[in-house]
């Protein structure tokens, strides 16, 4: 079992990586989604990575996977109450990002190595 140094360490562990927060946000903003719909809403994610991240989010109790007994089978993903509470915590971070988007974009450009040419 992993031990965490503080609450922030534990929270970051839940949303670590690029895609998890974006998946959680898409489910928050648009409600329950099928896999293909979610892939369109999370721009740039591959099918493989989306499937892996959804499995982890489901395992962590943040996302619920509902399989409907239809032919063909229909699967929808939605946030659990635990996932909604995490999105509530992420909201101020998203607001901060929007407010500082220009500065963040400039900082990211400075970090990106330029190819000789």
N, CA, C and O atoms as a DFTB+ gen file, in Angstrom:
468 C
 N C O
     1  1       0.855      -1.182       0.000
     2  2       0.000       0.000       0.000
     3  2       0.896       1.239       0.000
     4  3       1.884       1.305       0.731
     5  1       0.546       2.189      -0.807
     6  2       1.320       3.423      -0.909
     7  2       0.956       4.357       0.232
     8  3      -0.209       4.467       0.616
     9  1       1.960       5.024       0.765
    10  2       1.710       6.065       1.758
    11  2       1.982       7.416       1.099
    12  3       2.843       7.538       0.227
    13  1       1.245       8.406       1.526
    14  2       1.339       9.732       0.945
    15  2       1.900      10.699       1.978
    16  3       1.634      10.577       3.174
    17  1       2.675      11.653       1.500
    18  2       3.300      12.612       2.408
    19  2       2.318      13.680       2.881
    20  3       2.493      14.273       3.946
    21  1       1.261      13.923       2.059
    22  2       0.257      14.919       2.435
    23  2      -0.966      14.736       1.536
    24  3      -0.962      13.902       0.631
    25  1      -1.991      15.509       1.792
    26  2      -3.215      15.415       0.998
    27  2      -3.005      15.770      -0.460
    28  3      -3.625      15.172      -1.340
    29  1      -2.136      16.739      -0.726
    30  2      -1.861      17.118      -2.115
    31  2      -1.200      15.963      -2.857
    32  3      -1.531      15.701      -4.014
    33  1      -0.281      15.277      -2.214
    34  2       0.376      14.110      -2.800
    35  2      -0.669      13.055      -3.166
    36  3      -0.603      12.469      -4.246
    37  1      -1.619      12.815      -2.287
    38  2      -2.675      11.834      -2.539
    39  2      -3.581      12.274      -3.688
    40  3      -3.943      11.464      -4.541
    41  1      -3.947      13.555      -3.709
    42  2      -4.833      14.069      -4.758
    43  2      -4.153      14.011      -6.120
    44  3      -4.769      13.609      -7.107
    45  1      -2.884      14.410      -6.177
    46  2      -2.157      14.385      -7.441
    47  2      -2.010      12.948      -7.943
    48  3      -2.018      12.710      -9.151
    49  1      -1.879      12.003      -7.033
    50  2      -1.810      10.596      -7.426
    51  2      -3.080      10.156      -8.157
    52  3      -3.019       9.341      -9.078
    53  1      -4.219      10.692      -7.749
    54  2      -5.493      10.320      -8.361
    55  2      -5.650      10.879      -9.766
    56  3      -6.297      10.258     -10.609
    57  1      -5.066      12.043     -10.027
    58  2      -5.237      12.690     -11.329
    59  2      -3.923      12.799     -12.090
    60  3      -3.800      13.600     -13.017
    61  1      -2.941      11.994     -11.697
    62  2      -1.639      12.072     -12.334
    63  2      -1.712      11.872     -13.837
    64  3      -2.524      11.091     -14.334
    65  1      -0.867      12.577     -14.546
    66  2      -0.804      12.460     -15.990
    67  2      -1.628      13.523     -16.692
    68  3      -2.334      14.313     -16.065
    69  1      -1.519      13.517     -17.994
    70  2      -2.182      14.527     -18.809
    71  2      -3.670      14.251     -19.000
    72  3      -4.472      15.184     -19.036
    73  1      -4.040      12.990     -19.122
    74  2      -5.377      12.659     -19.608
    75  2      -6.447      12.540     -18.536
    76  3      -7.600      12.888     -18.792
    77  1      -6.112      12.067     -17.354
    78  2      -7.143      11.852     -16.336
    79  2      -7.950      13.107     -16.018
    80  3      -9.180      13.043     -16.004
    81  1      -7.306      14.246     -15.762
    82  2      -8.116      15.437     -15.473
    83  2      -9.013      15.831     -16.644
    84  3     -10.135      16.295     -16.440
    85  1      -8.518      15.645     -17.877
    86  2      -9.315      16.010     -19.051
    87  2     -10.500      15.064     -19.229
    88  3     -11.578      15.494     -19.639
    89  1     -10.314      13.803     -18.928
    90  2     -11.419      12.831     -18.990
    91  2     -12.465      13.176     -17.932
    92  3     -13.663      13.216     -18.214
    93  1     -11.994      13.424     -16.717
    94  2     -12.920      13.786     -15.633
    95  2     -13.692      15.047     -15.985
    96  3     -14.897      15.132     -15.744
    97  1     -12.994      16.033     -16.560
    98  2     -13.650      17.293     -16.900
    99  2     -14.681      17.083     -17.996
   100  3     -15.770      17.653     -17.936
   101  1     -14.353      16.270     -18.999
   102  2     -15.300      16.001     -20.087
   103  2     -16.557      15.327     -19.545
   104  3     -17.665      15.677     -19.952
   105  1     -16.405      14.377     -18.643
   106  2     -17.571      13.711     -18.053
   107  2     -18.376      14.674     -17.198
   108  3     -19.602      14.579     -17.134
   109  1     -17.695      15.595     -16.546
   110  2     -18.383      16.604     -15.738
   111  2     -19.181      17.557     -16.634
   112  3     -20.344      17.857     -16.363
   113  1     -18.543      18.018     -17.690
   114  2     -19.155      19.025     -18.558
   115  2     -20.280      18.465     -19.414
   116  3     -21.245      19.172     -19.702
   117  1     -20.172      17.209     -19.826
   118  2     -21.119      16.655     -20.799
   119  2     -21.979      15.523     -20.257
   120  3     -22.857      15.024     -20.960
   121  1     -21.742      15.116     -19.031
   122  2     -22.521      14.023     -18.467
   123  2     -22.064      12.676     -19.007
   124  3     -21.007      12.584     -19.632
   125  1     -22.849      11.636     -18.772
   126  2     -22.460      10.298     -19.210
   127  2     -22.151      10.266     -20.711
   128  3     -22.863      10.860     -21.521
   129  1     -21.074       9.559     -21.061
   130  2     -20.621       9.474     -22.458
   131  2     -20.271       8.048     -22.815
   132  3     -19.808       7.271     -21.980
   133  1     -20.499       7.724     -24.066
   134  2     -19.986       6.474     -24.612
   135  2     -18.522       6.686     -24.955
   136  3     -18.054       7.823     -25.026
   137  1     -17.796       5.594     -25.168
   138  2     -16.351       5.657     -25.396
   139  2     -15.998       6.574     -26.569
   140  3     -15.150       7.454     -26.425
   141  1     -16.632       6.381     -27.720
   142  2     -16.318       7.179     -28.906
   143  2     -16.602       8.655     -28.701
   144  3     -15.847       9.516     -29.153
   145  1     -17.693       8.933     -28.018
   146  2     -18.055      10.320     -27.729
   147  2     -17.012      10.958     -26.810
   148  3     -16.609      12.104     -27.004
   149  1     -16.590      10.196     -25.816
   150  2     -15.584      10.689     -24.880
   151  2     -14.254      10.920     -25.605
   152  3     -13.553      11.892     -25.325
   153  1     -13.916      10.038     -26.522
   154  2     -12.666      10.206     -27.285
   155  2     -12.699      11.497     -28.111
   156  3     -11.685      12.185     -28.226
   157  1     -13.842      11.822     -28.676
   158  2     -13.958      13.071     -29.438
   159  2     -13.859      14.292     -28.530
   160  3     -13.340      15.331     -28.937
   161  1     -14.349      14.169     -27.320
   162  2     -14.358      15.309     -26.396
   163  2     -12.983      15.553     -25.752
   164  3     -12.686      16.668     -25.320
   165  1     -12.154      14.512     -25.691
   166  2     -10.809      14.634     -25.121
   167  2      -9.831      14.619     -26.295
   168  3      -9.282      13.579     -26.657
   169  1      -9.634      15.766     -26.861
   170  2      -8.860      15.919     -28.086
   171  2      -7.427      15.423     -27.918
   172  3      -6.722      15.810     -26.987
   173  1      -7.013      14.555     -28.845
   174  2      -5.635      14.087     -28.877
   175  2      -5.372      12.769     -28.191
   176  3      -4.307      12.186     -28.392
   177  1      -6.291      12.275     -27.392
   178  2      -6.071      11.008     -26.691
   179  2      -6.267       9.848     -27.664
   180  3      -7.172       9.880     -28.498
   181  1      -5.429       8.835     -27.557
   182  2      -5.580       7.648     -28.394
   183  2      -6.579       6.697     -27.744
   184  3      -6.858       6.798     -26.549
   185  1      -7.114       5.774     -28.540
   186  2      -8.056       4.787     -27.994
   187  2      -7.413       3.975     -26.881
   188  3      -8.024       3.737     -25.840
   189  1      -6.174       3.551     -27.109
   190  2      -5.473       2.719     -26.127
   191  2      -5.313       3.455     -24.795
   192  3      -5.601       2.902     -23.733
   193  1      -4.854       4.698     -24.862
   194  2      -4.629       5.469     -23.639
   195  2      -5.958       5.778     -22.957
   196  3      -6.052       5.698     -21.732
   197  1      -6.979       6.126     -23.722
   198  2      -8.283       6.405     -23.133
   199  2      -8.814       5.176     -22.403
   200  3      -9.329       5.288     -21.291
   201  1      -8.691       4.011     -23.021
   202  2      -9.158       2.776     -22.380
   203  2      -8.385       2.509     -21.084
   204  3      -8.980       2.143     -20.070
   205  1      -7.064       2.691     -21.119
   206  2      -6.245       2.479     -19.919
   207  2      -6.635       3.447     -18.804
   208  3      -6.799       3.047     -17.651
   209  1      -6.782       4.718     -19.158
   210  2      -7.104       5.731     -18.164
   211  2      -8.493       5.507     -17.573
   212  3      -8.691       5.667     -16.368
   213  1      -9.456       5.137     -18.418
   214  2     -10.807       4.855     -17.919
   215  2     -10.790       3.667     -16.959
   216  3     -11.482       3.688     -15.942
   217  1     -10.011       2.636     -17.270
   218  2      -9.913       1.486     -16.349
   219  2      -9.341       1.921     -15.002
   220  3      -9.829       1.501     -13.953
   221  1      -8.304       2.765     -15.034
   222  2      -7.721       3.242     -13.779
   223  2      -8.700       4.111     -12.999
   224  3      -8.841       3.963     -11.785
   225  1      -9.375       5.017     -13.699
   226  2     -10.346       5.885     -13.032
   227  2     -11.494       5.076     -12.437
   228  3     -11.991       5.397     -11.358
   229  1     -11.912       4.029     -13.140
   230  2     -12.960       3.150     -12.613
   231  2     -12.449       2.390     -11.394
   232  3     -13.149       2.282     -10.387
   233  1     -11.235       1.867     -11.485
   234  2     -10.640       1.135     -10.370
   235  2     -10.479       2.017      -9.133
   236  3     -10.622       1.549      -8.003
   237  1     -10.181       3.302      -9.358
   238  2     -10.020       4.249      -8.244
   239  2     -11.353       4.758      -7.700
   240  3     -11.379       5.487      -6.709
   241  1     -12.459       4.378      -8.341
   242  2     -13.773       4.781      -7.845
   243  2     -14.217       6.163      -8.293
   244  3     -15.163       6.723      -7.739
   245  1     -13.534       6.724      -9.303
   246  2     -13.886       8.061      -9.785
   247  2     -14.885       8.023     -10.933
   248  3     -15.654       8.963     -11.129
   249  1     -14.867       6.931     -11.688
   250  2     -15.719       6.791     -12.867
   251  2     -16.519       5.499     -12.748
   252  3     -16.019       4.478     -12.276
   253  1     -17.763       5.568     -13.183
   254  2     -18.648       4.396     -13.219
   255  2     -18.819       3.956     -14.668
   256  3     -19.063       4.775     -15.553
   257  1     -18.688       2.664     -14.895
   258  2     -18.874       2.083     -16.230
   259  2     -20.166       1.281     -16.214
   260  3     -20.298       0.307     -15.473
   261  1     -21.105       1.696     -17.029
   262  2     -22.416       1.035     -17.099
   263  2     -22.544       0.310     -18.430
   264  3     -22.455       0.922     -19.494
   265  1     -22.753      -1.004     -18.359
   266  2     -22.953      -1.811     -19.563
   267  2     -24.437      -2.120     -19.661
   268  3     -25.013      -2.727     -18.757
   269  1     -25.055      -1.704     -20.756
   270  2     -26.486      -1.932     -20.958
   271  2     -26.693      -3.230     -21.725
   272  3     -25.995      -3.494     -22.704
   273  1     -27.651      -4.038     -21.284
   274  2     -27.890      -5.341     -21.923
   275  2     -28.650      -5.184     -23.247
   276  3     -29.830      -5.520     -23.349
   277  1     -27.948      -4.672     -24.244
   278  2     -28.541      -4.449     -25.557
   279  2     -27.671      -5.132     -26.604
   280  3     -26.537      -5.524     -26.327
   281  1     -28.203      -5.266     -27.781
   282  2     -27.431      -5.787     -28.898
   283  2     -27.431      -4.726     -29.981
   284  3     -28.497      -4.392     -30.499
   285  1     -26.278      -4.181     -30.345
   286  2     -24.965      -4.414     -29.728
   287  2     -24.899      -3.772     -28.347
   288  3     -25.668      -2.862     -28.040
   289  1     -23.963      -4.260     -27.507
   290  2     -23.861      -3.721     -26.156
   291  2     -23.532      -2.227     -26.181
   292  3     -22.760      -1.756     -27.017
   293  1     -24.125      -1.512     -25.263
   294  2     -23.861      -0.082     -25.110
   295  2     -23.210       0.121     -23.755
   296  3     -23.690      -0.385     -22.740
   297  1     -22.107       0.869     -23.748
   298  2     -21.371       1.156     -22.516
   299  2     -21.286       2.666     -22.359
   300  3     -20.919       3.380     -23.292
   301  1     -21.627       3.142     -21.173
   302  2     -21.515       4.569     -20.864
   303  2     -20.644       4.761     -19.631
   304  3     -20.640       3.947     -18.708
   305  1     -19.917       5.850     -19.650
   306  2     -19.069       6.229     -18.530
   307  2     -19.637       7.491     -17.899
   308  3     -20.095       8.400     -18.592
   309  1     -19.599       7.528     -16.572
   310  2     -20.084       8.698     -15.847
   311  2     -19.238       8.867     -14.588
   312  3     -18.521       7.958     -14.170
   313  1     -19.343      10.035     -14.008
   314  2     -18.628      10.293     -12.762
   315  2     -19.384       9.704     -11.580
   316  3     -20.613       9.732     -11.534
   317  1     -18.646       9.185     -10.647
   318  2     -19.232       8.791      -9.372
   319  2     -19.317      10.042      -8.489
   320  3     -18.837      11.109      -8.871
   321  1     -19.911       9.909      -7.345
   322  2     -19.943      11.022      -6.390
   323  2     -18.516      11.427      -5.999
   324  3     -18.213      12.609      -5.839
   325  1     -17.657      10.428      -5.852
   326  2     -16.250      10.667      -5.529
   327  2     -15.575      11.447      -6.672
   328  3     -14.801      12.371      -6.422
   329  1     -15.870      11.071      -7.914
   330  2     -15.336      11.777      -9.077
   331  2     -15.835      13.209      -9.162
   332  3     -15.076      14.120      -9.493
   333  1     -17.116      13.406      -8.864
   334  2     -17.671      14.767      -8.852
   335  2     -16.974      15.628      -7.807
   336  3     -16.701      16.805      -8.043
   337  1     -16.687      15.034      -6.648
   338  2     -16.026      15.808      -5.596
   339  2     -14.612      16.199      -6.025
   340  3     -14.135      17.277      -5.672
   341  1     -13.942      15.335      -6.781
   342  2     -12.618      15.680      -7.291
   343  2     -12.721      16.800      -8.320
   344  3     -11.886      17.704      -8.326
   345  1     -13.721      16.756      -9.184
   346  2     -13.902      17.840     -10.160
   347  2     -14.171      19.164      -9.464
   348  3     -13.723      20.212      -9.930
   349  1     -14.892      19.128      -8.365
   350  2     -15.136      20.350      -7.601
   351  2     -13.804      20.940      -7.124
   352  3     -13.624      22.157      -7.103
   353  1     -12.882      20.060      -6.743
   354  2     -11.564      20.521      -6.318
   355  2     -10.735      21.020      -7.499
   356  3      -9.907      21.916      -7.330
   357  1     -10.939      20.460      -8.689
   358  2     -10.183      20.869      -9.879
   359  2     -10.683      22.177     -10.485
   360  3      -9.944      22.846     -11.206
   361  1     -11.926      22.544     -10.200
   362  2     -12.517      23.751     -10.785
   363  2     -11.659      24.995     -10.567
   364  3     -11.416      25.715     -11.536
   365  1     -11.185      25.293      -9.353
   366  2     -10.340      26.478      -9.187
   367  2      -9.043      26.402     -10.003
   368  3      -8.549      27.428     -10.471
   369  1      -8.499      25.217     -10.173
   370  2      -7.292      25.058     -10.980
   371  2      -7.585      25.392     -12.444
   372  3      -6.788      26.061     -13.101
   373  1      -8.724      24.929     -12.952
   374  2      -9.122      25.258     -14.313
   375  2      -9.360      26.749     -14.498
   376  3      -8.997      27.318     -15.527
   377  1      -9.963      27.373     -13.515
   378  2     -10.195      28.819     -13.562
   379  2      -8.868      29.567     -13.583
   380  3      -8.700      30.519     -14.345
   381  1      -7.933      29.139     -12.752
   382  2      -6.609      29.739     -12.727
   383  2      -5.935      29.582     -14.096
   384  3      -5.325      30.525     -14.600
   385  1      -6.045      28.401     -14.688
   386  2      -5.457      28.160     -15.999
   387  2      -6.048      29.063     -17.071
   388  3      -5.317      29.602     -17.901
   389  1      -7.361      29.230     -17.058
   390  2      -8.017      30.119     -18.029
   391  2      -7.561      31.565     -17.841
   392  3      -7.288      32.274     -18.810
   393  1      -7.483      31.983     -16.600
   394  2      -7.102      33.358     -16.293
   395  2      -5.654      33.652     -16.710
   396  3      -5.317      34.790     -17.036
   397  1      -4.812      32.628     -16.698
   398  2      -3.387      32.808     -16.981
   399  2      -2.935      32.103     -18.255
   400  3      -1.749      31.812     -18.417
   401  1      -3.867      31.829     -19.153
   402  2      -3.574      31.034     -20.339
   403  2      -2.443      31.618     -21.189
   404  3      -1.580      30.874     -21.654
   405  1      -2.434      32.905     -21.394
   406  2      -1.393      33.528     -22.212
   407  2      -0.017      33.320     -21.580
   408  3       0.933      32.913     -22.248
   409  1       0.069      33.601     -20.310
   410  2       1.346      33.445     -19.608
   411  2       1.799      31.991     -19.584
   412  3       2.987      31.714     -19.750
   413  1       0.875      31.062     -19.383
   414  2       1.199      29.626     -19.361
   415  2       1.676      29.183     -20.744
   416  3       2.636      28.420     -20.857
   417  1       1.006      29.661     -21.793
   418  2       1.387      29.318     -23.164
   419  2       2.794      29.823     -23.472
   420  3       3.595      29.113     -24.080
   421  1       3.090      31.039     -23.056
   422  2       4.427      31.598     -23.261
   423  2       5.485      30.793     -22.508
   424  3       6.559      30.525     -23.047
   425  1       5.190      30.409     -21.276
   426  2       6.139      29.615     -20.486
   427  2       6.374      28.251     -21.143
   428  3       7.505      27.765     -21.185
   429  1       5.309      27.640     -21.651
   430  2       5.440      26.343     -22.310
   431  2       6.291      26.459     -23.573
   432  3       7.078      25.562     -23.876
   433  1       6.137      27.556     -24.307
   434  2       6.935      27.766     -25.519
   435  2       8.414      27.901     -25.176
   436  3       9.269      27.440     -25.931
   437  1       8.720      28.525     -24.052
   438  2      10.121      28.663     -23.640
   439  2      10.716      27.320     -23.234
   440  3      11.917      27.105     -23.398
   441  1       9.898      26.416     -22.709
   442  2      10.385      25.093     -22.294
   443  2      10.617      24.172     -23.477
   444  3      11.448      23.268     -23.403
   445  1       9.894      24.389     -24.567
   446  2       9.963      23.491     -25.709
   447  2      11.261      23.718     -26.465
   448  3      11.524      24.822     -26.941
   449  1      12.079      22.660     -26.577
   450  2      13.341      22.839     -27.305
   451  2      13.067      23.091     -28.790
   452  3      12.185      22.482     -29.396
   453  1      13.839      23.989     -29.338
   454  2      13.695      24.310     -30.764
   455  2      14.670      23.460     -31.565
   456  3      15.830      23.295     -31.189
   457  1      14.182      22.931     -32.665
   458  2      15.044      22.152     -33.554
   459  2      15.899      23.087     -34.396
   460  3      15.420      24.129     -34.843
   461  1      17.156      22.726     -34.617
   462  2      17.989      23.574     -35.474
   463  2      17.416      23.620     -36.884
   464  3      16.872      22.633     -37.378
   465  1      17.541      24.745     -37.505
   466  2      16.984      24.774     -38.842
   467  2      17.161      26.029     -39.468
   468  3      16.742      26.213     -40.611
